[in-house]
């Protein structure tokens, strides 16, 4: 039986791919007010600004490529039972070949209706993969609700935290890569 590895990753893993981090010197929080572009209050205050911010991140992600860290983590699957738990909203782990990924803070290439997409078990419903396309005001779900980034904003619960806790509690080995573990 293969040993189980849980890998917790943060922005430091994707920085080498040219994907802007939030907290580093020159990071996004020096250019943007976090409360305006990454909080639920900011969303309700100025949806257009939030959509533009994440459209820019999506455009940046389109040109980014997995780096050696993403590839090394994916290669662990040859010899181990690996689950990646990432704070990152990019899809670089997937593009590197990792197959089991929990995105704690959401996924940049997906959108969802602005209200209630999780059921009682924390499973997602009504999430739409848009790839690297833009989302603008007026883009609506099949049920007629404004679409928003599939991102966990500040001020919202982290719906996949229980799944992550379960993965970590069952792991034989825990790797923490590229994160300060601060929010």
Secondary structure, 3 states (H helix, E strand, C coil): CCCEEEEEECHHHHHCCCCCCCCCCCCHHHHCCHHHHCEHHHHHHCHHHHHHHHHHHHHHHHHCCCCHHHHHHHHHHHCCEEEEEECCCCCHHHHHCCCCEEECCEEEEEEEECCCCECCCCCECCCEECCCCCCCCCCECCCCCEEEEEECCECCCCCCHHHHHHHHHHCCEEEEECCCCCC
